[in-house]
């Protein structure tokens, strides 16, 4: 929907937006389906699985859902950097219905993401591991430690936030860990 029209140097410049939540959701679902090279039906199923895993704090189910969603992204498009996976994760969280803020500054640093849905607040720290096994385990503890040490959750404490550490690895493995404050 056109929200605003401005004339700049005799050219019309339009600001557009989604007319409602349903259209926005359909657009994001389709975008994720195209990027993940999955059918709309599979994408919606995965979205529900991921959303339920987050709602229930089920780390293994979240890992499974993310691995399945990202499995069809060709290997040569993967970039071995945390910010690549952070971008994928932020888009995925938008897709499953969370209000998403990336790189949220606090008085002690910045959280990779804050997710909100209804009354729920989730503080997320993402890490990238080049190796596997013990390297991934070390990184997941590093992510959780960083959230706790820098107290990224402090300004959300009245909402009883959930902490979520995620590690993406060069071997296409994903590890997740939930904690309560």
HELIX and SHEET records of a PDB file:
HELIX    1   1 UNK A   21  UNK A   36  1                                  16    
HELIX    2   2 UNK A   40  UNK A   56  1                                  17    
HELIX    3   3 UNK A   59  UNK A   70  1                                  12    
HELIX    4   4 UNK A   75  UNK A   77  5                                   3    
HELIX    5   5 UNK A   82  UNK A   95  1                                  14    
HELIX    6   6 UNK A  134  UNK A  150  1                                  17    
HELIX    7   7 UNK A  154  UNK A  159  5                                   6    
SHEET    1   A 2 UNK A   2  UNK A   8  0                                        
SHEET    2   A 2 UNK A  11  UNK A  16 -1                                        
SHEET    1   B 5 UNK A  99  UNK A 105  0                                        
SHEET    2   B 5 UNK A 110  UNK A 117 -1                                        
SHEET    3   B 5 UNK A 120  UNK A 129 -1                                        
SHEET    4   B 5 UNK A 162  UNK A 169  1                                        
SHEET    5   B 5 UNK A 174  UNK A 180 -1                                        
END                                                                             
